[in-house]
């Protein structure tokens, strides 16, 4: 299991980095949020690239995830 950050860099490309919670203890603190949505998907899904206007925290409780970046 891991925690990953996907982001657009100054070079205009997408990047992914693994987050080490031992080195980023501040990420373990509580956050105030405006909205929470819970989705359950019963089958394999493929999502094409799409830019988001806001930050999102996505938590997978079981299964596998494959992430590709440029």
C-alpha positions in Angstrom: 0.0 0.0 0.0 1.3 3.5 -0.7 0.4 7.1 -0.9 1.0 8.9 -4.1 0.8 12.5 -5.4 0.0 13.2 -9.0 0.6 16.8 -10.1 1.4 19.0 -13.1 5.0 20.3 -13.0 6.4 23.6 -14.1 7.5 21.8 -17.2 3.9 21.3 -18.2 4.2 17.5 -17.7 2.3 15.3 -15.3 4.4 13.7 -12.5 3.9 11.2 -9.7 5.7 10.9 -6.4 5.4 8.5 -3.5 4.7 10.2 -0.1 6.6 8.9 2.9 4.4 9.7 6.0 7.4 9.2 8.3 8.9 12.3 6.7 5.6 14.2 6.3 3.9 13.9 9.7 1.9 17.0 8.9 -0.1 15.0 6.4 -1.5 12.9 9.3 -3.4 15.8 10.8 -7.1 16.5 10.4 -8.3 18.6 7.5 -11.4 20.7 7.2 -13.4 19.9 4.1 -16.3 21.4 2.4 -17.7 18.2 0.8 -17.2 14.4 1.0 -18.4 12.0 -1.7 -18.3 8.2 -1.5 -18.4 6.1 -4.6 -18.6 2.3 -4.9 -17.7 0.7 -8.2 -18.5 -3.0 -8.7 -16.4 -3.5 -11.9 -13.1 -2.5 -13.5 -13.1 1.0 -14.7 -10.8 2.9 -17.1 -10.6 6.7 -16.8 -8.9 8.8 -19.4 -6.8 11.8 -18.4 -8.9 14.7 -17.3 -7.7 17.9 -15.6 -9.3 18.9 -12.3 -10.0 22.4 -11.1 -9.6 21.3 -7.4 -7.4 19.0 -5.4 -8.9 15.6 -4.6 -8.0 12.9 -2.1 -8.9 9.4 -3.4 -8.8 6.4 -1.1 -9.2 2.9 -2.5 -10.3 0.4 0.2 -9.5 -2.7 -1.9 -8.5 -3.6 -5.3 -5.7 -2.4 -7.6 -4.9 0.9 -9.2 -2.7 1.6 -12.2 -1.7 5.2 -12.7 0.0 6.5 -15.8 1.5 10.0 -16.2 3.4 11.7 -19.1 
